Amino acid sequence: MRVNPHRELRIGDELARAGRVREAVAIYARVGDHYVERGAGVRAVALYRQVISLVTEQAPEARASVEDVPRRLARLYRALGFDADAERLERDGWRAAR
């Protein structure tokens, strides 16, 4: 699937504002994956952290659809040289992400 990140992020933002957080986090995770594939790791970190924040604070029921986001973020942290953050996420998963 081709991703237009700017368009997708606008849609995700609108969905989140409308209270449709489950749909928003799916979009944010997909765009984060797109950024990883394109070598824009810092942008992906921001989106993965946003997913974690939204799920833990507003929509715990959405966790199942993005269950592996902490693992993706840990891999990305490691690739960017943030080993301590990566180890914490690898060890504690969602608990560390709060």
C-alpha positions as CSV (number, residue, x, y, z in Angstrom):
1,M,0.0,0.0,0.0
2,R,1.3,3.4,-0.9
3,V,1.3,5.8,2.0
4,N,1.0,9.6,1.7
5,P,2.3,10.4,5.2
6,H,1.1,14.0,5.3
7,R,-2.4,13.1,4.3
8,E,-2.5,10.0,6.6
9,L,-1.3,12.1,9.6
10,R,-4.0,14.7,9.0
11,I,-6.6,11.9,8.9
12,G,-5.2,10.4,12.1
13,D,-5.3,13.7,13.8
14,E,-8.9,14.3,12.9
15,L,-9.8,10.8,14.0
16,A,-8.1,11.3,17.4
17,R,-9.8,14.6,17.9
18,A,-13.1,13.0,17.1
19,G,-12.5,10.3,19.8
20,R,-11.8,7.6,17.2
21,V,-8.4,6.8,18.8
22,R,-8.3,3.1,17.8
23,E,-8.4,4.1,14.1
24,A,-5.9,7.0,14.7
25,V,-3.3,4.8,16.3
26,A,-3.5,2.3,13.5
27,I,-2.8,5.1,11.0
28,Y,0.0,6.5,13.1
29,A,1.7,3.1,13.4
30,R,1.4,2.5,9.6
31,V,2.9,5.9,8.9
32,G,5.7,5.2,11.5
33,D,6.5,2.0,9.6
34,H,6.6,4.0,6.4
35,Y,9.1,6.4,7.9
36,V,11.3,3.5,9.1
37,E,11.3,2.0,5.6
38,R,12.3,5.4,4.2
39,G,15.1,5.9,6.7
40,A,13.3,8.6,8.7
41,G,13.8,7.0,12.1
42,V,13.4,10.1,14.2
43,R,9.9,10.7,12.7
44,A,9.0,7.1,13.3
45,V,10.1,7.4,16.9
46,A,7.8,10.3,17.4
47,L,4.8,8.5,15.9
48,Y,5.4,5.2,17.8
49,R,5.7,7.2,21.0
50,Q,2.4,8.9,20.1
51,V,0.7,5.6,19.6
52,I,1.9,4.3,23.0
53,S,0.8,7.5,24.7
54,L,-2.7,7.4,23.1
55,V,-3.2,3.8,23.8
56,T,-2.1,3.9,27.4
57,E,-3.9,7.2,28.3
58,Q,-7.0,7.1,26.1
59,A,-7.7,3.8,24.4
60,P,-6.3,0.7,26.1
61,E,-8.8,-1.3,24.0
62,A,-6.7,-0.4,20.9
63,R,-3.6,-2.1,22.3
64,A,-4.3,-5.4,20.5
65,S,-4.2,-3.7,17.1
66,V,-0.7,-2.2,17.8
67,E,0.6,-4.8,20.3
68,D,4.1,-4.8,18.7
69,V,4.7,-1.0,18.7
70,P,7.0,-1.1,21.8
71,R,9.1,-3.8,20.1
72,R,9.3,-1.8,16.9
73,L,10.3,1.3,18.9
74,A,12.9,-0.7,20.8
75,R,14.5,-1.9,17.5
76,L,14.5,1.7,16.3
77,Y,16.0,3.0,19.5
78,R,18.8,0.4,19.1
79,A,19.4,1.4,15.5
80,L,19.7,5.0,16.5
81,G,22.1,4.2,19.4
82,F,19.7,4.7,22.3
83,D,20.6,1.3,23.8
84,A,19.3,2.0,27.4
85,D,15.9,3.0,26.1
86,A,15.9,-0.1,23.8
87,E,16.8,-2.4,26.7
88,R,14.1,-0.9,28.9
89,L,11.4,-1.5,26.2
90,E,12.7,-5.0,25.4
91,R,12.6,-5.9,29.0
92,D,9.4,-4.2,30.2
93,G,7.3,-3.7,27.0
94,W,4.2,-1.7,27.5
95,R,5.0,-1.1,31.2
96,A,8.2,0.7,30.2
97,A,6.4,2.7,27.6
98,R,4.1,4.5,30.1
